[in-house]
């Protein structure tokens, strides 16, 4: 079995010990040469650091995002992100009949969940397989986690480069919006039977709204993802409404939406009309002033959440000098992916 190291020359001295996001001390005894990612956030992080070629096992969510991971089409599927196949992972870890300690499994922290690091470690560490818990989707821990992963994979220079870019975009947004007014914003993720899930304190979207100089109307609620009714939204009278929308039910997922006129734009217009036609909507400032937007869910969480930040800032303050498309181009360049033609990520386009 021929294996190429992630780093051309491993500069780290082994063993090394890191602390993951669950506070677990994990000792890496040898250079990592094979990686299993149990979610797409981990896959993005590994790809950003230039180690996608070392990924040998992936979750269904990675398989479904071929536009981000074209080089992973041949990677072994190891279950869904909610229900990993730990037996399959144990088999992947073997070279011949023995587990070789050059394999790493990356998963969410998620205490008490089947896909959480504690469960994964309990299933895999008896075989000598290293497991780390890194969320890689929370803005408050993004920088520390990518630096930790950079240390694990001996890609500290690449990690620092990403962090520098990430901070520079945040600073560019903050500088662009610093003198703007603060609109009230309602962000909705799902709707079912008259109940609507929004984003409260502690959620990534709440932080994005704040950095983009907006006031999240759900910021004072107790939960990160509270369920509210439409009467509550009406009472808060948001200036802007943003609905997070997934691509489609198709898999693998398409990359964004086809620009209008298109079948995608017809579907998006139907979603927009549903919001506008809800009882009492005509009294909401956002609807009276045509400031209702659909935003692609992909760019609101994960390593590319700073892309979502740029788009959100432009939605909240369309007059500012900021180019979200260029931010996305830069991110995709780091990921090794071309910016798609004739696609959009916010509807109506800003």
Secondary structure as GFF3:
##gff-version 3
##sequence-region A 1 350
A	DSSP	beta_strand	16	19	.	.	.	ID=ss1
A	DSSP	beta_strand	25	28	.	.	.	ID=ss2
A	DSSP	beta_strand	34	37	.	.	.	ID=ss3
A	DSSP	alpha_helix	40	48	.	.	.	ID=ss4
A	DSSP	three_ten_helix	52	54	.	.	.	ID=ss5
A	DSSP	beta_strand	55	58	.	.	.	ID=ss6
A	DSSP	alpha_helix	60	63	.	.	.	ID=ss7
A	DSSP	three_ten_helix	70	72	.	.	.	ID=ss8
A	DSSP	beta_strand	76	77	.	.	.	ID=ss9
A	DSSP	alpha_helix	86	92	.	.	.	ID=ss10
A	DSSP	beta_strand	94	95	.	.	.	ID=ss11
A	DSSP	beta_strand	98	99	.	.	.	ID=ss12
A	DSSP	beta_strand	103	107	.	.	.	ID=ss13
A	DSSP	alpha_helix	117	124	.	.	.	ID=ss14
A	DSSP	three_ten_helix	125	127	.	.	.	ID=ss15
A	DSSP	beta_strand	130	133	.	.	.	ID=ss16
A	DSSP	alpha_helix	142	152	.	.	.	ID=ss17
A	DSSP	alpha_helix	156	177	.	.	.	ID=ss18
A	DSSP	beta_strand	183	192	.	.	.	ID=ss19
A	DSSP	beta_strand	195	198	.	.	.	ID=ss20
A	DSSP	alpha_helix	204	211	.	.	.	ID=ss21
A	DSSP	beta_strand	214	216	.	.	.	ID=ss22
A	DSSP	beta_strand	227	229	.	.	.	ID=ss23
A	DSSP	alpha_helix	230	236	.	.	.	ID=ss24
A	DSSP	beta_strand	240	245	.	.	.	ID=ss25
A	DSSP	beta_strand	257	258	.	.	.	ID=ss26
A	DSSP	alpha_helix	263	276	.	.	.	ID=ss27
A	DSSP	three_ten_helix	281	283	.	.	.	ID=ss28
A	DSSP	alpha_helix	285	288	.	.	.	ID=ss29
A	DSSP	beta_strand	292	296	.	.	.	ID=ss30
A	DSSP	three_ten_helix	297	300	.	.	.	ID=ss31
A	DSSP	alpha_helix	305	316	.	.	.	ID=ss32
A	DSSP	alpha_helix	324	335	.	.	.	ID=ss33
A	DSSP	beta_strand	343	344	.	.	.	ID=ss34
A	DSSP	beta_strand	346	347	.	.	.	ID=ss35
###
